[in-house]
Amino acid sequence: MAYYLGLDTSNYTTSVALYDGDTDCVIQQKRLLPVKEGALGLRQSDAVFAHVKQLGELVSALMADKPVSLAGIGVSVRPRETKGSYMPCFLVGQLVAESLAAVGRLPLTHVSHQDGHIAAALYATGQLGLIGKPFAAFHFSGGTTECLLVRPGNGRCFSIELVAQSLDLKAGQAVDRVGGLLGLSFPAGKALDSLARESQAHFCVKPSLKGADCSLSGIENRCQRMLAEGALPCDVARYCIESILAVVDRMTAWVRESYGELPIVYSGGVMSNSLIQEHITQKYGGYFASPQFSSDNAAGVAVLAKLAQTGGAAE
């Protein structure tokens, strides 16, 4: 069997995955980086140290359940496929991947974290056939709030054009900051989703847009005021999610107006929110991955390693 190992050491999660290129099955292991109670993230030096402690354990657990011979390795080495995109935390996965590839004389594929998110969403929704065709992709996470036009790459699986983005706060940052106000642990996405579903309130939110670009900086201030005025925590959570939903709705409409009926894929941890998924799917369709493939994961990286060797493109 042809197995491909994927490694991803993001600013949130240590992730490893095995992709079986013959059966199209993925198994994965991942673990959130430890964050002190009340904190809203990690310094890069602390993230690097956490990955060093966790990555070996996760690779061992992954391979112990299914000892295999590898056909290739993929690793995310930068946040996005743009000039100057860099975070030290990705060096941990890169070092391990390059060492394994050298010892095993295995082909190694370098990808971006964003490419991995898109590939994971395509895999999880059964849409890998979109690779090689134009489609739109949303990537909403703690570090990214972007709308992308994806085309066949020149020497890569994807060629990505940024067509809209947040001009200030990222969607995941808004979620985590509001979660912090409500006493939720970091990262707060899953807990905020559950809390928001307890609310009976509905809000008519007008998204703040400049062209197709959005602004999310007002969400935290508004939620602070709501709490000061005695609003229920579940209603504050609901307002936060509906504010982000209003942005996703309007940006999706803009994609349809600008590019026609292109397929649209939604990736990143924020897009695992159940309220956002339900509304956008009902109104526009589109492809949302399940939470395990929306949040940070190495599955898409492993899939891209396979495609690079069998018809995609390696670096």
C-alpha positions in Angstrom: 0.0 0.0 0.0 1.1 3.6 -0.7 1.1 5.6 2.6 2.0 9.2 2.8 2.9 11.0 6.1 1.8 14.6 6.7 3.2 16.9 9.4 1.8 20.3 10.4 3.1 22.3 13.4 0.9 25.4 13.4 0.5 28.0 16.1 -2.4 26.1 17.6 -1.9 22.4 17.1 0.7 19.6 16.6 -0.8 17.4 13.8 0.4 14.2 12.0 -1.6 12.1 9.5 -1.2 9.1 7.3 -3.0 9.0 4.0 -3.5 5.7 2.2 -3.3 6.5 -1.5 -4.8 3.2 -2.4 -7.9 3.3 -0.2 -8.2 7.1 0.1 -8.4 6.8 3.9 -6.8 9.1 6.5 -5.8 8.4 10.1 -4.5 11.2 12.2 -3.2 12.2 15.6 -3.2 15.8 16.8 -2.9 17.7 20.1 -3.6 21.4 20.9 -0.6 23.3 22.1 -0.8 23.9 25.9 -1.9 27.5 26.8 -2.0 28.9 30.3 -5.5 29.6 31.6 -6.6 33.1 30.7 -4.1 33.5 27.9 -5.1 34.0 24.3 -2.3 32.2 22.5 1.4 31.4 22.7 4.7 33.2 21.9 6.5 31.6 19.0 9.3 30.4 21.3 6.8 28.6 23.5 5.0 27.1 20.5 8.2 25.8 19.1 9.1 24.2 22.5 5.6 22.6 22.7 5.9 21.1 19.2 9.3 19.7 20.1 7.7 17.9 23.1 4.6 16.7 21.3 5.6 15.8 17.8 7.6 12.7 18.5 4.9 11.3 20.7 2.2 11.8 18.1 4.3 10.3 15.3 5.0 7.2 17.5 1.3 6.9 18.3 0.3 7.2 14.6 2.8 4.6 13.4 2.2 2.2 16.3 -1.4 1.7 15.4 -0.6 1.0 11.7 3.1 0.2 11.0 3.6 0.9 7.3 6.2 1.6 4.7 6.1 5.2 3.6 5.9 6.3 -0.1 6.4 10.0 0.7 6.3 12.8 3.2 4.6 16.1 3.2 5.1 19.0 5.6 3.8 22.6 6.0 6.7 25.0 6.1 5.0 28.4 6.0 1.6 29.9 6.8 0.8 30.9 3.2 2.3 30.5 -0.3 3.3 34.1 -0.4 6.7 35.9 -0.3 7.8 36.6 3.3 5.3 34.2 4.9 7.1 32.8 7.9 6.5 31.5 11.4 9.2 29.7 13.5 6.7 27.0 14.7 6.7 25.4 11.3 10.5 24.8 11.5 9.8 21.9 14.0 7.7 19.9 11.5 10.1 20.8 8.7 13.2 19.5 10.6 11.5 16.2 11.4 10.1 15.7 7.9 13.5 16.5 6.3 15.3 14.1 8.6 12.8 11.3 8.0 13.0 11.8 4.3 16.8 11.8 4.2 17.1 8.7 6.3 14.4 6.8 4.4 15.4 8.2 1.0 11.8 9.4 0.5 10.3 12.1 -1.6 9.5 15.2 0.4 6.8 17.8 -0.5 6.9 21.3 1.1 3.5 23.0 1.2 1.9 25.9 3.0 -0.4 25.6 6.0 -3.1 27.2 4.0 -2.7 24.8 1.1 -3.1 22.0 3.7 -6.3 23.5 5.0 -7.8 23.7 1.5 -6.7 20.2 0.6 -8.2 18.8 3.9 -11.5 20.5 3.1 -11.5 19.1 -0.4 -10.7 15.6 0.9 -13.3 15.7 3.7 -16.1 16.8 1.3 -15.2 14.4 -1.5 -14.1 17.2 -3.8 -10.5 16.4 -4.6 -11.6 16.4 -8.2 -11.7 20.2 -8.0 -7.9 20.2 -8.0 -6.9 21.2 -11.5 -10.1 23.3 -11.8 -10.9 26.9 -10.7 -12.8 27.3 -7.4 -13.1 29.7 -4.5 -11.9 29.0 -1.0 -12.5 30.8 2.3 -9.9 30.3 5.0 -11.1 31.7 8.3 -8.9 30.9 11.3 -7.0 32.5 14.2 -4.3 33.8 11.8 -6.2 34.2 8.6 -9.4 35.6 7.3 -9.2 35.4 3.5 -11.3 34.7 0.4 -9.2 33.1 -2.3 -9.5 32.3 -5.9 -7.8 28.9 -6.5 -6.6 27.8 -10.0 -4.3 25.0 -11.2 -0.8 25.8 -10.2 2.3 26.2 -12.3 4.4 23.5 -10.7 2.1 23.2 -7.7 -1.3 21.8 -7.0 -2.7 25.2 -6.3 -2.2 28.7 -7.5 -3.9 31.1 -5.1 -5.0 34.6 -5.6 -6.1 36.6 -2.6 -9.3 38.5 -3.5 -10.7 39.6 -0.2 -9.5 39.6 3.5 -10.0 41.1 6.9 -8.4 44.6 7.2 -7.9 44.2 11.0 -8.8 41.4 13.4 -9.0 37.8 12.1 -12.2 35.8 12.7 -10.5 33.3 15.0 -9.0 36.2 17.0 -12.5 37.6 17.5 -13.8 34.2 18.6 -11.0 33.7 21.1 -11.2 37.3 22.5 -14.9 37.0 23.1 -14.4 33.6 24.5 -11.9 35.0 26.9 -14.4 37.7 28.0 -16.8 34.8 28.7 -14.3 32.8 30.6 -13.9 30.1 28.0 -10.6 28.2 27.5 -8.4 29.0 24.5 -9.0 28.2 21.7 -12.6 29.1 22.3 -14.3 28.1 19.0 -16.0 24.8 20.1 -17.2 26.1 23.4 -18.4 29.4 21.9 -20.4 27.4 19.3 -22.1 25.4 22.0 -22.9 28.5 24.1 -24.3 30.4 21.2 -26.7 27.6 20.4 -28.3 28.1 23.9 -29.3 31.6 22.9 -32.8 32.4 21.8 -31.7 35.9 20.5 -31.3 36.8 16.9 -29.4 39.9 15.7 -29.6 41.9 12.5 -25.9 42.5 12.0 -24.7 44.8 9.2 -21.2 43.7 8.3 -18.5 46.3 8.1 -17.0 46.1 4.6 -14.8 48.1 2.4 -15.3 46.7 -1.1 -15.1 43.0 -0.5 -12.7 43.3 2.4 -14.1 43.1 5.9 -13.5 44.7 9.3 -14.0 42.6 12.5 -12.5 44.8 15.1 -15.8 46.1 16.4 -17.0 42.7 17.5 -15.0 42.5 20.8 -16.0 46.1 21.8 -19.7 45.4 21.2 -19.5 42.1 23.2 -17.8 44.0 26.1 -20.7 46.5 26.1 -23.3 43.7 26.0 -21.8 42.1 29.1 -21.5 45.4 30.9 -25.2 46.0 30.2 -26.1 42.6 31.7 -26.6 40.5 28.5 -26.6 36.7 28.9 -23.3 35.0 28.1 -25.1 32.9 25.5 -26.5 36.0 23.8 -23.0 37.5 23.7 -21.7 34.4 22.1 -24.5 34.4 19.6 -23.8 38.0 18.6 -20.2 37.2 18.0 -21.0 34.2 15.8 -23.7 36.1 13.9 -21.3 39.0 13.3 -18.8 36.7 11.6 -21.6 34.9 9.8 -22.8 38.2 8.3 -19.3 38.8 6.9 -19.2 35.2 5.5 -22.6 35.7 3.9 -21.8 39.0 2.3 -18.4 37.8 1.0 -19.9 34.7 -0.4 -22.5 36.8 -2.2 -19.7 38.9 -3.6 -17.9 35.8 -4.9 -21.1 34.7 -6.7 -21.6 38.2 -8.1 -17.9 38.5 -9.2 -17.0 35.0 -10.4 -20.3 33.3 -11.2 -21.2 29.8 -10.0 -17.7 28.6 -9.0 -17.6 25.9 -6.4 -16.8 27.3 -3.0 -14.9 25.5 -0.3 -14.8 26.7 3.4 -11.8 25.8 5.5 -10.2 26.8 8.8 -11.3 26.3 12.4 -13.9 29.1 12.3 -15.7 27.4 9.5 -16.4 24.4 11.7 -18.9 26.5 13.5 -22.3 24.8 13.2 -24.4 28.1 12.9 -22.2 29.4 10.1 -22.3 26.0 8.3 -26.0 25.7 8.5 -26.8 29.1 7.3 -24.3 29.3 4.4 -25.1 25.7 3.2 -28.8 26.4 3.1 -28.4 29.8 1.4 -25.5 29.2 -1.0 -24.5 25.6 -0.9 -20.7 25.1 -0.8 -18.5 22.6 0.8 -17.8 22.6 4.5 -15.5 20.0 6.1 -16.3 18.3 9.4 -14.6 19.9 12.5 -11.7 17.4 12.5 -10.7 18.5 9.0 -11.7 22.2 9.4 -9.5 22.9 12.4 -5.7 22.6 12.1 -4.8 19.1 10.9 -2.1 17.4 8.8 -4.5 15.4 6.6 -4.4 17.8 3.7 -0.6 17.9 3.9 -0.5 14.1 3.5 -2.9 14.2 0.6 -0.8 16.9 -1.2 2.3 14.7 -0.7 0.5 11.9 -2.5 -0.7 14.2 -5.3 2.8 15.6 -5.7 4.1 12.2 -6.5 1.2 10.9 -8.7 0.1 13.8 -10.8 0.1 16.9 -8.5 3.2 19.0 -8.2 6.0 19.0 -5.7 8.2 21.9 -4.7 
